[in-house]
Amino acid sequence: MIIAAFILGSISIKSVINRDVVAYMTEISIYINNGNAKYKS
C-alpha cells in the first residue's frame, strides 16, 4: 500500500510539473508569435 501510494504521488507530481511546463511553453510561443506579428506589421 505504501509503495503504491508513493508511485501514485510521484506520477501526480510529474503530471503537475508537465502541465506547468506546457503552460509555460504555450505562453512563450504566444508571446513570440505576438512579437513577430508586431514586427511584420
C-alpha distance matrix in Angstrom:
0.0 3.8 5.5 5.1 6.1 8.6 9.9 10.6 12.1 14.3 15.4 16.4 18.3 20.0 21.1 22.5 24.4 25.7 26.9 28.7 30.3 31.5 33.0 34.6 36.1 37.3 39.1 40.7 41.9 43.3 45.0 46.5 47.7 49.3 51.0 52.3 53.7 55.5 57.0 58.1 59.9
3.8 0.0 3.8 5.5 5.1 6.1 8.7 9.9 10.4 12.3 14.3 15.3 16.4 18.3 20.0 21.1 22.5 24.3 25.7 27.1 28.6 30.2 31.6 32.9 34.6 36.0 37.6 39.0 40.5 42.1 43.5 44.9 46.4 48.0 49.4 50.9 52.4 54.0 55.5 56.8 58.6
5.5 3.8 0.0 3.8 5.4 5.0 6.2 8.6 9.7 10.6 12.3 14.2 15.3 16.5 18.4 20.1 21.1 22.5 24.3 25.9 27.0 28.5 30.3 31.6 32.8 34.5 36.3 37.5 38.8 40.6 42.0 43.2 44.7 46.5 47.9 49.1 50.8 52.6 53.8 55.0 57.0
5.1 5.5 3.8 0.0 3.8 5.4 5.1 6.2 8.5 9.9 10.6 12.3 14.2 15.4 16.5 18.4 20.0 21.0 22.5 24.5 25.8 26.9 28.6 30.3 31.5 32.8 34.7 36.2 37.2 38.9 40.6 41.9 43.1 44.9 46.5 47.7 49.1 51.0 52.5 53.5 55.3
6.1 5.1 5.4 3.8 0.0 3.8 5.5 5.1 6.0 8.6 9.9 10.5 12.2 14.2 15.3 16.5 18.3 19.8 21.0 22.6 24.3 25.6 27.0 28.6 30.2 31.4 33.0 34.7 36.0 37.4 39.0 40.5 41.8 43.4 45.0 46.4 47.8 49.5 51.1 52.3 54.0
8.6 6.1 5.0 5.4 3.8 0.0 3.8 5.5 5.0 6.2 8.6 9.9 10.5 12.3 14.2 15.4 16.5 18.3 19.9 21.2 22.6 24.3 25.8 27.0 28.5 30.2 31.7 33.0 34.5 36.2 37.5 38.9 40.5 42.1 43.4 44.8 46.5 48.1 49.5 50.8 52.7
9.9 8.7 6.2 5.1 5.5 3.8 0.0 3.8 5.4 5.2 6.2 8.7 9.9 10.6 12.3 14.4 15.4 16.4 18.3 20.1 21.1 22.4 24.4 25.7 26.8 28.4 30.4 31.5 32.7 34.5 36.1 37.2 38.6 40.5 41.9 43.1 44.7 46.6 47.8 48.9 50.9
10.6 9.9 8.6 6.2 5.1 5.5 3.8 0.0 3.8 5.5 5.1 6.2 8.6 9.9 10.5 12.4 14.3 15.2 16.4 18.5 20.0 20.9 22.6 24.3 25.6 26.8 28.7 30.3 31.4 32.8 34.6 36.0 37.2 38.9 40.5 41.8 43.1 45.0 46.6 47.6 49.3
12.1 10.4 9.7 8.5 6.0 5.0 5.4 3.8 0.0 3.8 5.4 5.2 6.2 8.6 9.9 10.7 12.4 14.2 15.4 16.7 18.5 20.0 21.2 22.6 24.4 25.7 27.2 28.8 30.3 31.7 33.1 34.7 36.1 37.6 39.1 40.6 42.1 43.7 45.2 46.5 48.2
14.3 12.3 10.6 9.9 8.6 6.2 5.2 5.5 3.8 0.0 3.8 5.5 5.1 6.2 8.6 9.9 10.6 12.2 14.2 15.4 16.5 18.3 20.0 21.0 22.4 24.2 25.8 26.9 28.4 30.2 31.5 32.8 34.4 36.1 37.4 38.7 40.4 42.1 43.4 44.7 46.6
15.4 14.3 12.3 10.6 9.9 8.6 6.2 5.1 5.4 3.8 0.0 3.8 5.4 5.1 6.2 8.7 9.9 10.4 12.2 14.3 15.2 16.3 18.3 19.8 20.9 22.3 24.3 25.6 26.7 28.4 30.1 31.3 32.5 34.4 35.9 37.1 38.6 40.5 41.9 42.9 44.8
16.4 15.3 14.2 12.3 10.5 9.9 8.7 6.2 5.2 5.5 3.8 0.0 3.8 5.4 5.1 6.3 8.7 9.8 10.5 12.4 14.3 15.3 16.5 18.4 19.9 21.0 22.7 24.4 25.7 26.9 28.6 30.2 31.4 32.9 34.6 36.0 37.3 39.1 40.7 41.9 43.5
18.3 16.4 15.3 14.2 12.2 10.5 9.9 8.6 6.2 5.1 5.4 3.8 0.0 3.8 5.5 5.2 6.3 8.6 9.9 10.7 12.4 14.3 15.5 16.6 18.4 20.0 21.3 22.7 24.4 25.9 27.1 28.7 30.3 31.7 33.1 34.7 36.2 37.7 39.2 40.6 42.3
20.0 18.3 16.5 15.4 14.2 12.3 10.6 9.9 8.6 6.2 5.1 5.4 3.8 0.0 3.8 5.4 5.1 6.1 8.5 9.9 10.5 12.2 14.2 15.2 16.3 18.1 19.9 21.0 22.3 24.2 25.6 26.7 28.3 30.1 31.4 32.6 34.3 36.1 37.3 38.5 40.5
21.1 20.0 18.4 16.5 15.3 14.2 12.3 10.5 9.9 8.6 6.2 5.1 5.5 3.8 0.0 3.8 5.4 5.0 6.1 8.6 9.8 10.4 12.2 14.1 15.2 16.2 18.3 19.9 20.8 22.3 24.2 25.5 26.6 28.4 30.1 31.3 32.6 34.5 36.0 37.0 38.8
22.5 21.1 20.1 18.4 16.5 15.4 14.4 12.4 10.7 9.9 8.7 6.3 5.2 5.4 3.8 0.0 3.8 5.5 5.1 6.3 8.7 9.9 10.6 12.3 14.3 15.3 16.6 18.4 20.0 21.1 22.6 24.3 25.7 27.0 28.6 30.3 31.5 33.1 34.8 36.1 37.7
24.4 22.5 21.1 20.0 18.3 16.5 15.4 14.3 12.4 10.6 9.9 8.7 6.3 5.1 5.4 3.8 0.0 3.8 5.4 5.1 6.2 8.6 9.9 10.5 12.3 14.1 15.4 16.5 18.3 20.0 21.0 22.5 24.2 25.7 26.9 28.5 30.2 31.7 33.0 34.5 36.3
25.7 24.3 22.5 21.0 19.8 18.3 16.4 15.2 14.2 12.2 10.4 9.8 8.6 6.1 5.0 5.5 3.8 0.0 3.8 5.4 5.0 6.1 8.6 9.7 10.5 12.1 14.2 15.2 16.3 18.2 19.8 20.9 22.2 24.1 25.5 26.7 28.3 30.2 31.4 32.6 34.5
26.9 25.7 24.3 22.5 21.0 19.9 18.3 16.4 15.4 14.2 12.2 10.5 9.9 8.5 6.1 5.1 5.4 3.8 0.0 3.8 5.4 5.1 6.2 8.5 9.9 10.5 12.3 14.3 15.3 16.4 18.3 19.9 20.9 22.4 24.3 25.6 26.8 28.6 30.3 31.4 33.0
28.7 27.1 25.9 24.5 22.6 21.2 20.1 18.5 16.7 15.4 14.3 12.4 10.7 9.9 8.6 6.3 5.1 5.4 3.8 0.0 3.8 5.5 5.1 6.0 8.6 9.8 10.6 12.3 14.2 15.3 16.4 18.3 19.9 21.0 22.5 24.3 25.7 27.0 28.7 30.2 31.7
30.3 28.6 27.0 25.8 24.3 22.6 21.1 20.0 18.5 16.5 15.2 14.3 12.4 10.5 9.8 8.7 6.2 5.0 5.4 3.8 0.0 3.8 5.5 5.0 6.1 8.4 9.8 10.5 12.2 14.1 15.2 16.3 18.1 19.8 20.9 22.3 24.1 25.7 26.9 28.3 30.3
31.5 30.2 28.5 26.9 25.6 24.3 22.4 20.9 20.0 18.3 16.3 15.3 14.3 12.2 10.4 9.9 8.6 6.1 5.1 5.5 3.8 0.0 3.8 5.4 5.2 6.0 8.6 9.9 10.4 12.1 14.1 15.2 16.3 18.2 19.8 20.9 22.3 24.2 25.7 26.7 28.5
33.0 31.6 30.3 28.6 27.0 25.8 24.4 22.6 21.2 20.0 18.3 16.5 15.5 14.2 12.2 10.6 9.9 8.6 6.2 5.1 5.5 3.8 0.0 3.8 5.5 5.0 6.2 8.7 9.9 10.5 12.2 14.2 15.3 16.4 18.3 19.9 21.0 22.6 24.4 25.6 27.1
34.6 32.9 31.6 30.3 28.6 27.0 25.7 24.3 22.6 21.0 19.8 18.4 16.6 15.2 14.1 12.3 10.5 9.7 8.5 6.0 5.0 5.4 3.8 0.0 3.8 5.4 5.2 6.3 8.7 10.0 10.6 12.3 14.3 15.4 16.5 18.4 20.0 21.2 22.7 24.4 26.0
36.1 34.6 32.8 31.5 30.2 28.5 26.8 25.6 24.4 22.4 20.9 19.9 18.4 16.3 15.2 14.3 12.3 10.5 9.9 8.6 6.1 5.2 5.5 3.8 0.0 3.8 5.4 5.0 6.1 8.6 9.7 10.4 12.1 14.1 15.1 16.3 18.2 19.9 21.0 22.3 24.3
37.3 36.0 34.5 32.8 31.4 30.2 28.4 26.8 25.7 24.2 22.3 21.0 20.0 18.1 16.2 15.3 14.1 12.1 10.5 9.8 8.4 6.0 5.0 5.4 3.8 0.0 3.8 5.4 5.1 6.1 8.5 9.8 10.5 12.2 14.1 15.3 16.4 18.3 20.0 20.9 22.6
39.1 37.6 36.3 34.7 33.0 31.7 30.4 28.7 27.2 25.8 24.3 22.7 21.3 19.9 18.3 16.6 15.4 14.2 12.3 10.6 9.8 8.6 6.2 5.2 5.4 3.8 0.0 3.8 5.5 5.1 6.1 8.6 9.8 10.5 12.2 14.2 15.3 16.5 18.4 19.9 21.2
40.7 39.0 37.5 36.2 34.7 33.0 31.5 30.3 28.8 26.9 25.6 24.4 22.7 21.0 19.9 18.4 16.5 15.2 14.3 12.3 10.5 9.9 8.7 6.3 5.0 5.4 3.8 0.0 3.8 5.5 5.0 6.1 8.5 9.8 10.4 12.2 14.1 15.3 16.5 18.2 20.1
41.9 40.5 38.8 37.2 36.0 34.5 32.7 31.4 30.3 28.4 26.7 25.7 24.4 22.3 20.8 20.0 18.3 16.3 15.3 14.2 12.2 10.4 9.9 8.7 6.1 5.1 5.5 3.8 0.0 3.8 5.4 5.1 6.0 8.5 9.8 10.4 12.1 14.2 15.3 16.3 18.3
43.3 42.1 40.6 38.9 37.4 36.2 34.5 32.8 31.7 30.2 28.4 26.9 25.9 24.2 22.3 21.1 20.0 18.2 16.4 15.3 14.1 12.1 10.5 10.0 8.6 6.1 5.1 5.5 3.8 0.0 3.8 5.5 5.1 6.1 8.5 9.8 10.4 12.3 14.3 15.2 16.6
45.0 43.5 42.0 40.6 39.0 37.5 36.1 34.6 33.1 31.5 30.1 28.6 27.1 25.6 24.2 22.6 21.0 19.8 18.3 16.4 15.2 14.1 12.2 10.6 9.7 8.5 6.1 5.0 5.4 3.8 0.0 3.8 5.5 5.2 6.2 8.7 9.9 10.7 12.5 14.3 15.6
46.5 44.9 43.2 41.9 40.5 38.9 37.2 36.0 34.7 32.8 31.3 30.2 28.7 26.7 25.5 24.3 22.5 20.9 19.9 18.3 16.3 15.2 14.2 12.3 10.4 9.8 8.6 6.1 5.1 5.5 3.8 0.0 3.8 5.4 5.0 6.2 8.6 9.9 10.6 12.2 14.4
47.7 46.4 44.7 43.1 41.8 40.5 38.6 37.2 36.1 34.4 32.5 31.4 30.3 28.3 26.6 25.7 24.2 22.2 20.9 19.9 18.1 16.3 15.3 14.3 12.1 10.5 9.8 8.5 6.0 5.1 5.5 3.8 0.0 3.8 5.4 5.1 6.1 8.6 9.9 10.5 12.3
49.3 48.0 46.5 44.9 43.4 42.1 40.5 38.9 37.6 36.1 34.4 32.9 31.7 30.1 28.4 27.0 25.7 24.1 22.4 21.0 19.8 18.2 16.4 15.4 14.1 12.2 10.5 9.8 8.5 6.1 5.2 5.4 3.8 0.0 3.8 5.5 5.1 6.3 8.8 9.9 10.8
51.0 49.4 47.9 46.5 45.0 43.4 41.9 40.5 39.1 37.4 35.9 34.6 33.1 31.4 30.1 28.6 26.9 25.5 24.3 22.5 20.9 19.8 18.3 16.5 15.1 14.1 12.2 10.4 9.8 8.5 6.2 5.0 5.4 3.8 0.0 3.8 5.4 5.2 6.3 8.7 10.1
52.3 50.9 49.1 47.7 46.4 44.8 43.1 41.8 40.6 38.7 37.1 36.0 34.7 32.6 31.3 30.3 28.5 26.7 25.6 24.3 22.3 20.9 19.9 18.4 16.3 15.3 14.2 12.2 10.4 9.8 8.7 6.2 5.1 5.5 3.8 0.0 3.8 5.4 5.1 6.1 8.6
53.7 52.4 50.8 49.1 47.8 46.5 44.7 43.1 42.1 40.4 38.6 37.3 36.2 34.3 32.6 31.5 30.2 28.3 26.8 25.7 24.1 22.3 21.0 20.0 18.2 16.4 15.3 14.1 12.1 10.4 9.9 8.6 6.1 5.1 5.4 3.8 0.0 3.8 5.5 5.2 6.2
55.5 54.0 52.6 51.0 49.5 48.1 46.6 45.0 43.7 42.1 40.5 39.1 37.7 36.1 34.5 33.1 31.7 30.2 28.6 27.0 25.7 24.2 22.6 21.2 19.9 18.3 16.5 15.3 14.2 12.3 10.7 9.9 8.6 6.3 5.2 5.4 3.8 0.0 3.8 5.5 5.4
57.0 55.5 53.8 52.5 51.1 49.5 47.8 46.6 45.2 43.4 41.9 40.7 39.2 37.3 36.0 34.8 33.0 31.4 30.3 28.7 26.9 25.7 24.4 22.7 21.0 20.0 18.4 16.5 15.3 14.3 12.5 10.6 9.9 8.8 6.3 5.1 5.5 3.8 0.0 3.8 5.5
58.1 56.8 55.0 53.5 52.3 50.8 48.9 47.6 46.5 44.7 42.9 41.9 40.6 38.5 37.0 36.1 34.5 32.6 31.4 30.2 28.3 26.7 25.6 24.4 22.3 20.9 19.9 18.2 16.3 15.2 14.3 12.2 10.5 9.9 8.7 6.1 5.2 5.5 3.8 0.0 3.8
59.9 58.6 57.0 55.3 54.0 52.7 50.9 49.3 48.2 46.6 44.8 43.5 42.3 40.5 38.8 37.7 36.3 34.5 33.0 31.7 30.3 28.5 27.1 26.0 24.3 22.6 21.2 20.1 18.3 16.6 15.6 14.4 12.3 10.8 10.1 8.6 6.2 5.4 5.5 3.8 0.0
